[in-house]
Structures are given as C-alpha cells and as structure tokens.
Amino acid sequence: MIRKSVETLDERCREMLALLIKTHIATGEPVGSRVISKLTSEGLSPATVRNIIVDLEEAGYLEQPHTSAGRVPSHKGYRFYVDHILEQTQLSESDETVIQLGMLGALWPNADQLMSRASHLLSSLSESVGIVILPSIAHDIIKHIDFVRLSDGRILVITVSRAGIVQDRLVRIDEDLTQDELNWTANYVNANFSGMSLFAIRTELLKRLSEEKALYDRLLQNAAMLCERGLSETEQAGADVFVEGASNIVTNPDFADTERMRELLRIFEEKSRLIKILNECVGMATGHTVTIRIGQENSLPSLHGCSVITSYYSCGDQVIGNLGIVGPVRMEYARTIGVVNYVARLLEKALADAPAGPTTPIRSEV
C-alpha cells in the first residue's frame, strides 16, 4: 500500500501517476490500466498497473468518474505532479521566438500595446485566459511629474514612473492656477521628491504643510493639493487590467456546465476580482517566480475547477505588476508555467530597455 505522505511515493508509483496525467491531459478522457501498461518503462502488465492505480486512487491522487471507466487525476494528484514530478518547464526555441516577436515586434510599443500583447500571448499559447495587471501609479516610483492647465479649467496630472510608464489623470481644483504656477509647482515636486511614489510624495507634502513655517507657502500648498487630487483620481481608477481569451472558456469542453461557465465569464468582466485573484496568488510566492493554484486551492468557489498560474514583473528591485493565466485544471502545466515565466521576464526586459527620451516614453493614457 502507498503511505500517506506524498513525498514517499516510490518511482514506480510516480511513473504511473505521471503517465496517467499526461495521457489524460492529451485526451481529456479517463485512462485505463491497459493504456498505461503499454507506456511503462518496465513493460508492466495491465494487472500490475491496475493494482498501482487502485492504490493511487485510495491515496487520493486519482478518481474514477464512473464505475466502468478508467481514472482521472484528482486535484491532489495534479498538485503532486506539479510539485514533485514535473521537471522540464523550459520553453522551446520556437515558443520563445513567438513571444519575442509578439511582445516587441518591429516598432517599440507603448504601455497599452505591450500589456495587450502580453495578455494575448499568455492566452494564445496556453489556450486559456491571459491577464496582465499594471498597478496603480499611486505606489509606483515616480521619475517625473507635470501639471498641464486645460481650457475647461481642469488640470492634467502626468506622471512618469521609474519604468518609463506614463499615466494621465484629469483633476478639478477650486483655485484658478496659471500654467506658470503649475510649472513652478511641478519643478518643485521633481526637484524634491523624484524617486518617491505619489502616495509618499503626498504624505511628505502634508507633513511639511503641518510645520508652522510652511503654513503660508503657496507653492507647497499647490503641490499638496494637486498631488492629493491626482492620488484620489488614481485610487478611484485603480489598476489597469488587460484580459485576453475569455472566449477560450466557452469552447473548452472542461467548462461544459453553462452556469459555471457564466460565473467564470462574470469574473473576467470584474477588474477588482481579477486583481484580487492574481494578488493572492503572487502573495503566496516564497522565492519562486511562478505560483500555481490548483482547483480548491483558489479562494473563489467559481475557480475550484480552474488552475491559476501567476508571476510578477519588476523594475529594478520593485515589483510593479502581476500577470498570469486562468484555465482548466487539465492543462499542459510544463509549457504553461514556462510561458508565464518567460512573458514576465521579457516584460521586465522591455521595460528596462525602454527608450529614455522625453518624446518616446512607454505611455498609458487614462
């Protein structure tokens, strides 16, 4: 009999489990012992394979959907496969080339194009739903800020992050500031607070305003007011989310249940839920660049029939966004893990190599 600790499965049991999972992933059908016996390295008989499969089922790694059918992997079986059997997650050269050409193409993309391309590649290469999250600028390191007065009295707050991503926010203020006053204010913020987040800049400005000597400093008051309004608009807008491939859910036979499929589609339409899903998964990471949640490991009941594979992308030592795929539990894990990781690392490279000139920033207009 198989002992309960997953780490104690012997090599023969691991081989049976791996062969059954690979066969089920390829066919989508329950797998019988006769099929597995033809694939074993030792040429085991169907009877011997059947005994091992029964043991694996009793230990919770396999399930039998129907009495007369073969077995399918349980979520516990997939978890063991991912954690203890799966070794090769390196992408093929052809997959890497497709991602490189798809991400960068012939011309340097702006932020929207880059994130859209990333989500499209995640979706198309995994045949699942690809998601890329560009976080709120509120907590990203700001390299430069500008304030532009518009004809209707509103102010355009333009922030350039350390990664070169430009975001615009429209704000309304009661004071009628001239463009010269706005320029002086922007110069003050850039000279004193470059390298801080908008949230940190706002906090420091309010701290300085609380000091008696600064109570009547109009320049400081204007800076605090504009950053406060810009931060407020940023927090309301939240993160930008790029989703591609929701139609893959409709055509995937693993999501044949209509109500279940509708609930998944509703999730993909709600930005806040997608952000929560990816943030939860990335938050689980302990030294790994890719995190995998399988079935009931997902907090949302509607995702209990899904696997969520996520990673993050950084600029320098700062994580600035998350990405990942949501697909059926029955998926090609090795390739999908490789796709998620490679897209994330290439996205980091694209941001690091972005042209630095003022006329060629990576831009994300709001």
N, C-alpha and C positions, 0 to 999 in steps of 0.2 A: 504493500500500500504506500501511497505518497504521503509523506509527512506534511504537516500544515504550513510550515514556514516556506515562503515562496523561494527563498534562496537555496533550498535543499533539493529542488528538482534535479534529478540526475540528467546526464547528457542525452540519454535515450528519450526521456520524457520531454526534454526541451526540444529535441528534434521533431517529435510527433506534434507538439504544440505549434512549433514554427511552420511545419509543413501544412498542418490543417488551416492555420490562419492565412498563410499565403494563398492556399487554394481557394479558401472562402472569399478572400479579397478579390481574387481574379474572377470567380464565377458568380458570387452572390448567392450560392446555393449551399445547403447543408452538405457536409463532406462525410463520406463513409470510410470504414476501415480498409476496404478493398482498394480504394483510390490511393490512400496514404501508403499502403504496403508496397505499391509499385514505385513509390518515390523515395523510400527509405534507403539510407546508405548501406545498411546491412542486409537488405533484401528480406526483411521480416515478413512472416506470414500474416494474412488478414486476421487470423485468430489472435496472434501475439499483439498486433496493433490494436485489435478490439479491446483487449484487456487493459492496455495502457490508456486508451481513450476513456474507458469506463472509470479508471482511477482518476484521470484528469477531470472528468465530469463530477465525480464525487468530491473532489477537492475544490470545485467551484470555478475551474478555468474554462470549462466547456458547458454548453447547454444543448438539449435536444428539443427542438421546436415541436416535433411530432413523434409519436411512439415508433413509427416505422421509418423515420428519417434518420439521416446522419446527424452529426453535431455541428454546432456553430460556436465561435468563441464568445465567451461572456465578456463583460467589461473588465472583470478581474483578469481574464486571460489576455486581453489586449494590453492591459497595464503591465503584466509580467513580460509580455513580448517586447514592449517599448523599453522597459527599464532594464531587462536582463538578457535579452536575446538579440535585439536589433543592434547591429554594429555599423553598417555602412550607410551613412547619410550624406556622403559626398555626392554632389550633382555631377552629371555627365557634362562633358565639354559642350555638347550641343545645347543643353539646358542653360548653362552659364552664358553661352553666346546669345541665346534668345533673350535672356534677362538683360544683358548688357546693351544690346541693340534696342530693346523695348524701353529701357529706362532712359537712355541718353539720346539715342537716335542721331540724326545728322546735326541738329541745332541744339544749343543749350536751352533746356526747358525752364519755364518759371515754376513757382512752387505748386500751383494748381496742377499743371501738366505733370510734374514729377510725381506728386502724390497719386494723381489719377492713373498714371502709367503703372505705378507700383501696385495699386489695388487691382488693376486689370490683369497684370501678370500673375499675382497671387491667385486670382480667380481662375484664369485660363489654364495655368499649369497644374493646379490642384483639382480642377473641375468642382470647386466649392465656392464659397462666398469669401471674397478678399476684402479686408478692411484696413485702412490706414488712418491713423489719428494724428493730426497736427495740433498740439496742445495750445491752450490759450497763451497769448503773449504775456499775460499778467505775471507769470512766474518764469519766463524765459529771459535770458540775459540780453539786455538792450545795448546795442552798439551806438545807435544814433536815434534821435527823435526830432521831428519837425512839426510845427503848427502852421496850418495854412488857413487864412480867412477866406470864406466863400461869400459869394454875392448875396446869399439869403441870410447872412448873419451867423451861420453855423461855422464851426471850426473843424477842420480835418486834422486829426492826430495821426501822424505817420511814424511808425516805429520800425526800426531795422534791427533784427536780432543778431546775435553773435554768429549764427549760422547763415546770415545773409538773407533771411526771410523777411519780407516787407509786408506789414499789415496796416490797413487803414481803418480808422474809426471816426465816424461823424458824431460830434457832440454839440450841444447847445449850452450857452452860458448867458447869464443876465447882463454882464458887462460888455460894452462895445469896445473891443480892443482893436487897435490898428495892426496892420501887418508888421510894422516896425516893432511894436511892443511884443508881438508874437515871436518875431525873430530874436529879440533880446532874451526873451524867456527861454526859447529853445537852446540858445547858445549857453545860457546859464546852466540848464539841466545837463547838456552834453559835456560841459567843462567840469562839472562837479560830480556827476552821477553815472558816467559811462561805465559799463561793466556791472551794473546792477539791474535787477528786474524792475518792471513798472511798479509792482507791489512794494518792493523795498524802497524805491525812489519816493513813492507816496508816503511811506512810513517815516522816512528821514526828513522829508519836507515838513510834515506835520510836527515832528519833533522840534525842528528849528523854529517853526512858527510859534511854538509854545514858549520859547525863550523871549523874555521881555524886550531885548534889543531888536528882535526881528518882528515885533508886532506891527510895525508900520512900514515894513519893507514890501512895497507894492510888487516888485519883481518876484519875490519869494511867494507872495500870496497868489499871483497869477500862475506861477509854476505849480503850486499845490492844487489850485482849482482845476487846471487843465489836466493834470495827471489823475486827479480824483475822478473827473468826468470820463476821461479815457479809460481808466480802470473799470469804472462802473459799466460802461458800454461793452468792454471786453468780457467782463464776467457774465453779463447777460447773454452775449453772443456765444460764449463757451468755446469749446474746441471745434475745429473744422474736421469733419469726418467724411472720408471717401469710401464708398461701398460699391463693389462691382460683383456681378454674378449671382444676384438673388434668384434669377431665373433657373440656375442650376438646381435649386431646391425643388422647383416644380417638376423638372424632368428626371430627377433621381428616384429610382424605384424604392430606395430605402426610406423615402418620405411619402409613401403612398397614402397614408392616413390624411384625409383632407383637412380636418380640424387642426391636426398637429402642424401640417404644412402652413396653414393660415397664421397660426400663432408665431411660427418662425418668421414669416414674412412681415408680421407686425413688428417684431423685434428689430428687423433690419431697417424699418422705417423710423425708429425712435433713436435719435442720436445719443441721448443720455444713457439709454440702456446699453448701447454698443460700447460706449466709453467705459461704463461700469464693468462690463464683461472683460474687456481687454485689460483694464487696470487691475482687476482682481487676479487675472492670470499672470501678468507681469510681476505683480506683487509677491507671487509665490516663488519667483526665481531666487535660487540660492547659489550664485556663482555660475549659473547656466545662462547662455544667451537665448535659448529657446525653452518655452514652458508648454507642457501638454496637459490638458484636462480632458478626461475621457468619461463620457456618459454622466453618471450621477455625481461625479466629482464637480460638475458645474452647479453653481448655486441656483440658477433658474430652472424650475421643473421642465419648462418647454425645451431646454437644451439637454435633457437627460438622454436623448437619442443622438446626441452630437458629440464630436470631438472638437476642441478649440485649441489651436496651435498658435502661439504668440511669441513675439520678440519685441525688442525695443531698438531705437536708433538714437545715437548720441551725437553731440557736437563737443569735442574736447572731452572733458570729464563729466559733462552734464547730459542726462537723458532728456531728450526734447520731444519724443513721441513714441507711440506704440503701433504695431501692425500685427496682422495675423489672418488666419483663415478659420471659418466655421464650416464644418462639413459633417458627413455621416460618420459614425463610429467605424464603419467598414471603409477604411481608406488606405491608400498606399503610404504608410507612415514614413518610411525612409526617404522617399522622394519629397514628400510634402514638408517634412522637417527641414530638408536641405533647401527647398525653395524659400521657405520663410526666413531662414537664417541668411541666405545669400542676398535676397532682396533687401533685408535690413542692413547688411554690411555695405551693399552697393549704394544704398540711400545715404548712409553716413559718408561714403567717399564722395558722392555727388555734392553733398552739402559742404564738405571740406574743400572741394576743388572749385566751388562756385566762383565766378569772376567777381573780383572785389571792387571794381569801378562803380561810381555812383550811378552810371547810366545802365548798368547791367545786373541789378540785384535780382535774386530769386524773389518773386513778388506774389503775395496772396491778398487780393483785394477783397474787402468785405462790403 
